[in-house]
Amino acid sequence: MDNDYNINRAALVNAQRSGFRIKKEREVSPKVKRLRTNAQERGDRLIQNIENPKWNREDEHKLVVVVVVVVVVVVVVVVVVVVVVVVIKLN
């Protein structure tokens, strides 16, 4: 372990002498840490929702029925309004 460190250190020193610029590890600001943590938590929640969805098939079927009923009611109302307008125009 210590030998690996010495080899890496020697390579680093040689690279710096050759003119290479070595980037030092920068300290991560608290804001960046918080943003990374928030993103990780959102990702974890998304994965959890995909694996264990709150919706099940029964809820999905209920939603489909409600949407179909609403669409049918809207179509019927539009047809009735059109018929009433046509009857009024003819008289």
Residue frames as qw, qx, qy, qz and C-alpha x, y, z in Angstrom:
[[0.000, 0.888, 0.460, 0.000, 0.00, 0.00, 0.00],
 [0.291, -0.829, 0.104, 0.466, 2.76, 2.40, 1.00],
 [0.457, -0.164, 0.597, 0.639, 4.78, 1.43, -2.07],
 [0.276, 0.627, 0.638, 0.352, 1.82, 2.23, -4.37],
 [0.111, -0.951, -0.216, 0.192, 1.52, 5.63, -2.75],
 [0.401, -0.616, 0.352, 0.580, 5.23, 6.33, -3.35],
 [0.416, 0.163, 0.682, 0.579, 4.98, 5.28, -7.01],
 [0.133, 0.810, 0.537, 0.197, 1.90, 7.46, -7.54],
 [0.255, -0.901, -0.032, 0.348, 3.55, 10.37, -5.75],
 [0.452, -0.361, 0.497, 0.647, 6.69, 9.99, -7.89],
 [0.332, 0.442, 0.675, 0.489, 4.59, 9.92, -11.06],
 [0.033, -0.923, -0.381, 0.029, 2.76, 13.05, -9.91],
 [0.350, -0.767, 0.187, 0.504, 6.01, 14.90, -9.18],
 [0.444, -0.078, 0.623, 0.640, 7.48, 13.87, -12.56],
 [0.234, 0.672, 0.625, 0.322, 4.34, 15.02, -14.36],
 [0.136, -0.952, -0.184, 0.202, 4.46, 18.38, -12.60],
 [0.421, -0.566, 0.385, 0.595, 8.14, 18.81, -13.49],
 [0.407, 0.193, 0.692, 0.564, 7.32, 18.01, -17.12],
 [0.099, 0.005, -0.175, -0.980, 4.87, 20.89, -17.21],
 [0.331, -0.446, -0.764, -0.328, 1.59, 19.09, -16.69],
 [0.294, -0.336, 0.296, -0.844, -0.86, 20.89, -14.49],
 [0.296, -0.220, -0.923, 0.116, -2.42, 18.62, -11.95],
 [0.423, -0.541, -0.187, -0.703, -5.88, 19.54, -10.78],
 [0.027, 0.107, -0.805, 0.583, -6.26, 19.33, -7.06],
 [0.230, -0.521, -0.819, -0.067, -9.43, 17.96, -5.54],
 [0.130, -0.391, 0.050, -0.910, -11.70, 20.85, -4.74],
 [0.098, 0.192, 0.777, -0.592, -13.78, 21.05, -1.63],
 [0.117, -0.486, -0.725, -0.474, -17.46, 20.59, -2.47],
 [0.175, -0.251, 0.205, -0.930, -19.59, 23.46, -1.25],
 [0.261, 0.184, 0.802, -0.505, -22.52, 22.78, 1.10],
 [0.563, 0.431, 0.040, -0.704, -24.95, 23.99, -1.58],
 [0.508, 0.370, -0.695, -0.350, -23.66, 21.44, -4.09],
 [0.048, 0.062, -0.963, 0.257, -23.80, 18.70, -1.44],
 [0.410, 0.301, 0.552, -0.661, -27.41, 19.64, -0.66],
 [0.593, 0.451, -0.244, -0.621, -28.37, 19.68, -4.35],
 [0.370, 0.280, -0.874, -0.144, -26.78, 16.27, -4.89],
 [0.116, 0.080, 0.886, -0.441, -28.58, 14.89, -1.84],
 [0.518, 0.383, 0.284, -0.710, -31.93, 16.30, -3.02],
 [0.567, 0.420, -0.514, -0.488, -31.42, 14.84, -6.49],
 [0.205, 0.168, -0.961, 0.081, -30.51, 11.47, -4.99],
 [0.288, 0.205, 0.733, -0.581, -33.62, 11.51, -2.79],
 [0.593, 0.431, -0.019, -0.680, -35.84, 12.40, -5.77],
 [0.472, 0.363, -0.749, -0.289, -34.29, 9.58, -7.76],
 [0.014, 0.036, -0.952, 0.305, -34.84, 7.15, -4.89],
 [0.454, 0.317, 0.491, -0.672, -38.50, 8.21, -4.59],
 [0.587, 0.443, -0.339, -0.587, -38.97, 7.80, -8.35],
 [0.340, 0.240, -0.907, -0.072, -37.50, 4.30, -8.27],
 [0.158, 0.107, 0.845, -0.499, -39.67, 3.43, -5.26],
 [0.548, 0.387, 0.210, -0.712, -42.81, 4.68, -7.05],
 [0.558, 0.384, -0.596, -0.431, -41.95, 2.60, -10.10],
 [0.250, 0.134, -0.950, 0.130, -41.34, -0.53, -8.03],
 [0.058, -0.417, -0.830, 0.367, -44.33, -0.02, -5.70],
 [0.077, -0.330, -0.323, -0.884, -46.89, 2.12, -7.53],
 [0.255, 0.120, 0.551, -0.786, -49.64, 3.71, -5.46],
 [0.673, 0.252, -0.134, -0.682, -52.06, 3.05, -8.30],
 [0.428, -0.059, 0.900, 0.057, -53.21, -0.47, -8.84],
 [0.026, 0.159, 0.784, 0.599, -55.20, -1.90, -11.74],
 [0.051, -0.664, -0.738, 0.107, -58.57, -1.33, -10.05],
 [0.086, -0.722, -0.125, 0.676, -57.85, 2.38, -9.68],
 [0.094, -0.240, 0.584, 0.769, -56.80, 2.48, -13.32],
 [0.001, -0.396, -0.853, -0.340, -60.08, 0.88, -14.43],
 [0.077, -0.757, -0.532, 0.373, -62.08, 3.32, -12.28],
 [0.103, -0.582, 0.170, 0.788, -60.25, 6.22, -13.88],
 [0.055, 0.018, 0.756, 0.652, -60.95, 4.89, -17.38],
 [0.033, -0.599, -0.798, -0.055, -64.66, 4.53, -16.56],
 [0.099, -0.762, -0.285, 0.573, -64.82, 8.10, -15.22],
 [0.093, -0.405, 0.423, 0.805, -63.08, 9.49, -18.31],
 [0.026, 0.237, 0.842, 0.483, -65.40, 7.57, -20.66],
 [0.058, -0.712, -0.677, 0.177, -68.50, 8.79, -18.78],
 [0.100, -0.696, -0.043, 0.710, -67.29, 12.41, -18.90],
 [0.073, -0.198, 0.623, 0.753, -66.57, 12.17, -22.63],
 [0.002, -0.439, -0.856, -0.271, -70.01, 10.66, -23.33],
 [0.076, -0.768, -0.495, 0.400, -71.75, 13.38, -21.30],
 [0.093, -0.568, 0.212, 0.790, -69.84, 16.13, -23.15],
 [0.047, 0.028, 0.772, 0.633, -70.70, 14.60, -26.54],
 [0.028, -0.603, -0.797, -0.032, -74.39, 14.31, -25.62],
 [0.084, -0.760, -0.267, 0.587, -74.51, 17.94, -24.45],
 [0.080, -0.388, 0.452, 0.799, -72.84, 19.14, -27.66],
 [0.020, 0.253, 0.854, 0.454, -75.28, 17.13, -29.81],
 [0.052, -0.717, -0.664, 0.207, -78.29, 18.51, -27.89],
 [0.087, -0.686, -0.012, 0.722, -77.02, 22.09, -28.27],
 [0.061, -0.176, 0.651, 0.736, -76.46, 21.61, -32.01],
 [0.006, -0.455, -0.859, -0.237, -79.95, 20.13, -32.46],
 [0.071, -0.768, -0.473, 0.426, -81.54, 23.01, -30.52],
 [0.084, -0.554, 0.241, 0.792, -79.64, 25.60, -32.58],
 [0.038, 0.041, 0.789, 0.612, -80.65, 23.92, -35.85],
 [0.030, -0.609, -0.792, -0.007, -84.32, 23.73, -34.79],
 [0.077, -0.759, -0.245, 0.599, -84.31, 27.42, -33.80],
 [0.080, -0.385, 0.467, 0.792, -82.71, 28.43, -37.12],
 [0.030, 0.239, 0.861, 0.448, -85.28, 26.43, -39.12],
 [0.056, -0.745, -0.653, 0.127, -88.24, 28.03, -37.35]]
